[in-house]
Amino acid sequence: MDTLTAPEASIEAAVSTNGVLDSFSVDLTGSPVRELNQALHNAVEGQSWTVTSPGGKHSLAVGIDADVTVTIEGHTGYYAAGMHQKGEVTINGNAGVGLAENIMSGRVHVKGDASQSAAATGHGGLVVIDGNAGARCGISMKGVDIVVGGNIGHMSAFMAQAGRLVVCGDAGDALGDSIYEARIYVKGTVASLGADCIEKPLREEHLAELGELLAAAGRTDNPADFKRYGSARNLYHFHVDNSTSY
């Protein structure tokens, strides 16, 4: 493993010199995040990266589009692993606002807690949060799968269009407000449901789907202990009674 630290000329230059290696360790103490991200953008598929001393810096490991493995040893700030496209990012700590925002595919795994808006607008891939997630988890999700080991905050899955949100703890107020066709599975209690979100039957196909998602997240929860929520589809159509006369 090659360790890359400041004040070397640049992380990118060191990687280009040692690109034949399969693994790299980057110490972010005094190193620019921009250079780390550029090096990850230039990475060769199959490489393994370890990032130490992240210090809660923002926008770490964003926009990765190669099949690489990135492990961040510590807490991250805002928008970690945003716009993720391929490979896997593991955060051995907590993550700030906007974790894996607009993820397209691949996997992002947080071993601790995540702040607000985790996996917002995600189109695909899997986001696993072992701890709790803050408010607005999965808002406007468009195909991403999210598995939360703990609780989630209010307004989660707001306007969720597609994908699955699995909550192994409790959910806050206004869950699934204005939801479209995303599916929500909650093991614990729900403080309140948002507009047009209702509890739905948990059929065999849903138990199978949920079992696969839990297994993919490395969990052993019993799918039968969950409840399913989704759209009542009452907001799909125009109702004249809801219009305003001028």
Residue pairs with C-beta under 8 A, 6 or more apart in sequence:
1 21
1 23
1 24
1 25
1 50
2 14
2 18
2 21
2 23
2 24
2 25
3 24
3 25
3 26
3 27
4 11
4 14
4 15
4 24
4 25
4 26
4 27
4 31
4 39
5 26
5 27
5 29
5 30
5 31
6 27
6 29
6 30
6 31
6 32
7 30
8 14
10 35
11 26
11 31
11 32
11 35
11 36
11 38
11 39
12 35
12 38
12 39
12 42
15 24
15 39
15 42
15 43
16 42
18 24
19 44
21 47
22 46
22 47
22 48
23 47
23 48
23 49
23 50
24 39
24 47
24 48
24 49
24 50
25 49
25 50
25 51
25 52
26 36
26 39
26 49
26 50
26 51
26 52
27 52
27 53
28 36
28 51
28 52
28 53
28 54
28 55
28 57
28 60
29 52
29 53
29 55
33 57
33 58
33 59
33 60
36 51
36 60
36 61
37 59
37 60
37 61
37 62
37 63
40 49
40 61
40 64
40 66
40 68
40 70
41 63
41 64
41 65
41 66
43 49
43 64
43 66
43 68
44 66
44 68
45 66
45 67
45 68
46 67
46 68
47 66
47 68
47 69
48 68
48 69
48 71
49 68
49 69
49 70
49 71
50 70
50 71
50 73
51 60
51 61
51 70
51 71
51 72
51 73
52 73
52 74
53 73
53 74
54 60
54 72
54 73
54 74
54 75
54 76
54 93
55 74
55 75
56 74
56 75
56 76
56 77
56 96
57 76
57 77
58 76
58 77
58 78
58 79
58 80
58 96
59 77
59 78
59 79
59 80
59 82
60 72
60 76
60 77
60 80
60 81
61 70
61 72
61 80
61 81
61 84
61 89
62 79
62 80
62 81
62 82
62 83
62 84
63 82
63 83
63 84
63 85
64 70
64 81
64 84
64 85
64 86
64 87
64 89
64 106
65 85
65 86
66 86
66 87
67 86
67 87
68 86
68 87
68 88
69 87
69 88
69 90
70 87
70 88
70 89
70 90
71 89
71 90
71 92
72 80
72 89
72 90
72 91
72 92
72 93
73 92
73 93
74 92
74 93
75 91
75 93
75 94
75 95
75 96
75 112
76 91
76 93
76 94
76 95
76 96
76 99
77 96
78 96
78 97
78 98
79 96
79 97
79 98
79 99
79 101
80 89
80 91
80 95
80 96
80 98
80 99
80 100
81 89
81 91
81 99
81 100
81 103
81 108
82 98
82 99
82 100
82 101
82 102
82 103
83 101
83 102
83 103
83 104
84 100
84 103
84 104
84 105
84 106
84 108
84 125
85 103
85 104
85 105
85 106
86 105
86 106
87 106
87 107
88 106
88 107
88 108
88 109
89 100
89 106
89 107
89 108
89 109
90 108
90 109
90 110
90 111
91 108
91 109
91 110
91 111
91 112
92 111
92 112
93 110
93 111
93 112
94 110
94 112
94 113
94 114
94 115
94 131
95 110
95 112
95 113
95 114
95 115
95 118
95 129
96 114
96 115
97 115
97 116
97 117
97 134
98 115
98 116
98 117
98 118
98 120
99 108
99 110
99 114
99 115
99 117
99 118
99 119
99 127
99 129
100 108
100 118
100 119
100 122
100 125
100 127
100 144
101 117
101 119
101 120
101 121
101 122
102 120
102 121
102 122
102 123
103 119
103 122
103 123
103 124
103 125
103 127
103 144
104 122
104 123
104 124
104 125
105 123
105 124
105 125
106 125
106 126
107 125
107 126
107 127
107 128
108 119
108 125
108 126
108 127
108 128
109 127
109 128
109 130
110 127
110 128
110 129
110 130
110 131
111 130
111 131
112 130
112 131
113 129
113 131
113 132
113 133
113 134
113 150
114 129
114 131
114 132
114 133
114 134
114 137
115 133
115 134
116 134
116 135
116 136
116 137
116 153
117 134
117 135
117 136
117 137
117 139
118 127
118 129
118 133
118 134
118 137
118 138
118 146
119 127
119 137
119 138
119 141
119 144
119 146
120 136
120 138
120 139
120 140
120 141
121 139
121 140
121 141
121 142
122 138
122 141
122 142
122 143
122 144
122 146
122 163
123 142
123 143
123 144
124 143
124 144
124 163
125 144
125 145
126 144
126 145
126 146
126 147
126 216
126 217
127 144
127 145
127 146
127 147
128 146
128 147
128 149
128 217
128 218
129 146
129 147
129 148
129 149
129 150
130 149
130 150
131 149
131 150
132 148
132 150
132 151
132 152
132 169
133 148
133 150
133 151
133 152
133 153
133 156
134 152
134 153
135 153
135 154
135 155
135 156
135 172
136 153
136 154
136 155
136 156
136 158
137 146
137 148
137 152
137 153
137 156
137 157
137 165
138 144
138 146
138 156
138 157
138 160
138 163
138 165
138 182
139 155
139 156
139 157
139 158
139 159
139 160
140 158
140 159
140 160
140 161
141 157
141 160
141 161
141 162
141 163
141 165
141 182
142 161
142 162
142 163
143 161
143 162
143 163
144 163
145 163
145 164
145 165
145 166
145 213
145 216
146 163
146 164
146 165
146 166
147 166
147 168
147 213
147 214
147 216
147 217
147 219
148 165
148 166
148 167
148 168
148 169
149 168
149 169
149 217
149 219
150 168
150 169
151 167
151 169
151 170
151 171
151 172
151 188
152 167
152 169
152 170
152 171
152 172
153 172
154 172
154 173
154 174
154 191
155 172
155 173
155 174
155 177
155 194
156 165
156 167
156 171
156 172
156 175
156 176
157 165
157 175
157 176
157 177
157 179
157 182
157 184
158 174
158 176
158 177
158 178
158 179
158 194
159 177
159 178
159 179
159 180
160 176
160 179
160 180
160 182
160 184
161 180
161 181
161 182
162 180
162 181
162 182
163 182
163 183
164 182
164 183
164 184
164 185
164 209
164 213
165 182
165 183
165 184
165 185
166 185
166 210
166 213
166 214
166 217
166 226
167 184
167 185
167 186
167 187
167 188
168 187
168 188
168 219
168 221
169 187
169 188
170 186
170 188
170 189
170 190
170 191
171 184
171 186
171 188
171 189
171 190
171 191
172 191
173 191
173 192
174 192
174 193
174 194
175 184
175 186
175 190
175 191
175 192
175 193
175 194
175 197
175 229
176 182
176 184
176 193
176 194
176 196
176 197
176 229
176 230
176 231
177 194
177 195
177 196
177 197
178 194
178 195
178 196
178 235
179 194
179 196
179 197
179 229
179 230
179 231
180 231
181 230
181 231
182 230
183 206
183 209
183 228
183 229
183 230
184 197
184 228
184 229
184 230
185 206
185 210
185 213
185 223
185 226
185 227
185 228
185 229
186 226
186 227
186 229
187 221
187 225
187 226
187 227
190 227
190 229
193 199
193 229
195 235
196 231
196 232
196 233
196 234
196 235
197 229
197 230
197 231
197 232
198 229
198 230
198 231
198 232
199 227
199 228
199 229
200 228
200 229
200 230
201 228
202 223
202 224
202 226
202 227
202 228
206 223
206 228
207 223
207 224
208 223
210 223
210 226
211 223
214 220
214 221
214 223
